[in-house]
Amino acid sequence: MRQARENRDFTVDHLAHEANVDRRTIQRIESGETSPKHETVFNLAYALQIDINEIHHQIIKDSKHSPPLE
């Protein structure tokens, strides 16, 4: 997900604002510390203007947790 964010030239703060999520949530997702809820995945995909399946795949790939999504 970090790559998608950087491709859009978004800071963590900017993405947090656009997706209406806490900046710490984004940091935890990008570091693989947590797996987001479906609503959060949808909000992030919308904010980044990428396909929800693409962001879902990126999050699963980077996640250190099982199951990948709640």
N, C-alpha and C positions, 0 to 999 in steps of 0.2 A: 504494500500500500504506500510505503514511503516513496517508491519510484513514481507512482501515479501522482502523488502530491507534488513531488519535485518537478515532474513534467509539466504541471500546471503553474509552476512558480508560486505555489502556495506555501506559506509558513504554517507551522502547526496551529498557531493562533488564528490565522485566516481560515483554515479548514474547519477548525472548531466552531468558529462563528458561522460559517456558511452551512455546516451540517447540523448546527444546533446541538453540539455535544461538548463535553468538557475537554479542555486541551490535554489533561492527564489521561483521559480515555484514549485519545489518539496516540499519545506516547506509549501507552501500555499495549495497544493493538500493534503498533509498528515494531515494538521490541519483542512481541510474541508472548507477553506476560498474561494476556487475557484474550478471550474470544468474545466478540461483540454479539449482542442480540440482533435479530433480523432487522428490526426497525433502524438500528444504528448503521448496519450495512447498507440499507436502502438510502438513508440520509447521506452517507459518505459517497456512495455511487452517484447520487443526484448532484451533490456539491462538486464532485470531481468530473462530472459529465462523462462517466464511463459506464459501460454495461455492468449491471449488477452481478452477472455471472463472473465477469473478469475480476472485480474487486473481491468477490467471494473466494475465488480461486487463489488470489494473492494472499488473502488473510489465512486461509487454510494452510497454504504452503509455508507461511512464516510462523504459524502458531506452534507453541510448545505444549499446548494443552489438548486433551481429548475429553469429550468430543469437541470438534472444531467450532461449532456454533450452537447457541442455545435456542 
